[in-house]
Amino acid sequence: MKNISSNPLPWLIGTLLALGGVAIDRLGPDLIGGSPRLVMLAGRIIAIIGLGVIMHGIRKRIQRDETASPDA
């Protein structure tokens, strides 16, 4: 929990994007209409971007922790 509370913005944005992408992938073709493959592809891309945002936030936190602590 400490990891999330030290940098909550990437976790929040990434989680919302990932969940939104999955919702678009699953529900989009039925609700939106249009080309189902295109809507599903867009949802999957949005979900992957959300996971990338979370990974970027984790990488920045690890780099910040490495520079703050002296080498043993």
C-alpha positions, -999 to 999 in steps of 0.1 A, spaced: 0 0 0 30 23 6 39 21 -30 5 33 -42 2 61 -16 36 75 -24 26 82 -60 -12 79 -65 -16 98 -97 -2 72 -122 -20 45 -103 -53 63 -106 -50 74 -142 -36 40 -153 -63 21 -135 -91 42 -150 -76 39 -185 -71 1 -182 -106 -5 -168 -121 19 -194 -103 1 -222 -116 -33 -210 -151 -19 -208 -149 -6 -243 -135 -39 -255 -163 -59 -239 -193 -36 -241 -184 -12 -269 -194 -33 -299 -229 -38 -285 -234 -2 -272 -216 18 -298 -222 -2 -329 -201 5 -359 -172 -19 -367 -169 -43 -338 -133 -51 -346 -123 -15 -346 -140 -8 -313 -125 -38 -297 -90 -29 -310 -94 7 -296 -104 -7 -262 -74 -30 -261 -51 -2 -271 -65 20 -244 -61 -8 -218 -25 -13 -228 -18 24 -225 -33 23 -190 -9 -4 -180 19 16 -195 10 46 -174 11 24 -143 45 10 -153 59 44 -160 48 56 -125 65 25 -109 97 31 -129 98 68 -117 93 58 -81 120 31 -83 144 56 -98 136 82 -72 141 57 -44 175 46 -59 188 81 -61 176 90 -25 192 60 -8 230 57 -5 246 26 -19 255 0 7 
